[in-house]
Amino acid sequence: MHKENDAFEELSDLKIQKDNDKHKLDDIKIKQFGVLSDLINREMRRINDIIYDGKFNPPSLTFSGNAYRFFTPNDTGTGIAYKGLVVFDLAVLNLTKLPILVHDSVVLKQISDEAIECIMEQYAASEKQVVIALDKQDSYTPRTAQILEKNTVLKLASNGEELFGRFWGQTSN
């Protein structure tokens, strides 16, 4: 009977220790997420202020429990949502060892021409590799065209300028 009592007490102690460890881990997670969101939010504010001259709200990232919230305060427009994604990606690129950033025209075409110009300047200033797909590049500002011309490594277009010289979706008739 003595062994059973010792085993029960040890099991009770282990359960208490497990609960204590869980609370410590939860506290550490909250602190780490706070540090992480603060770091990312400061960098997003810095980048956003460059793009918009400090006139528009930057995106914000917050964590709670096992969830996160990413939004731009007081603005729910489509262009702002995509701009927020680009600003977040640039912040992560700047803050980490991530070597490359890739953005598709679907993301970029929703953003205003003036903001695109500043985003292109951010891409060009990066010491890391940035790959973008951009449709209708001639429709942007002259400064954007200049940045694109200077930094373009590969340009694809119709009429023989396709990758490998042909349009892959076309029938071979």
C-alpha positions, 0 to 999 in steps of 0.5 A, a space after each residue: 500500500 505504501 508503494 501505491 501512495 508514493 506512486 500516487 503522490 509522484 503522479 500528482 507532483 508530476 501533474 502539478 509540474 506539468 501544469 506549471 511548465 505549461 504556464 511558463 511556456 505560455 508566458 514565454 510564448 506571449 513575451 516572444 510573440 510580443 518581441 517579434 510583433 514589435 520588431 516586425 511592426 517597427 520595420 513595417 512602419 519604417 518601410 511604410 513611411 518611406 513608401 507613403 511619406 508617413 501619411 498613411 497607416 502602416 500594417 500591424 501584426 499582433 499575436 494572441 494565443 495560437 492566432 494572429 491578426 494582420 491588418 492596416 488600421 482604418 483602411 480595408 481597401 484591396 490596394 492597401 491590403 496588398 500593400 500591407 502584404 508587400 510591406 510585411 514581406 519587405 520587413 521579413 526580408 530585411 529582418 531575417 536571413 531570407 535570401 530572396 523575395 518573390 512577388 507576382 503581378 497579382 499582388 503589385 497591380 492592386 497598389 497605386 502607381 506612386 506606391 509601386 514606384 517607392 516599392 520598386 526603389 525598396 526592391 532595388 535598394 535591397 542587397 538580397 535578390 528580389 524577383 517580380 513578375 510585372 504586367 504592363 510595366 509601361 503603364 507605371 511612372 517614368 521612375 518605375 520604368 527606369 528602375 525596372 530597366 536598370 534592374 531587369 535580368 529577364 524579360 518575357 513577352 509575346 511574339 518570340 520573347 517567351 521563355 524558350 521562344 514559344 507560348 506553352 498554352 498555344 496548340 501546335 497546329 
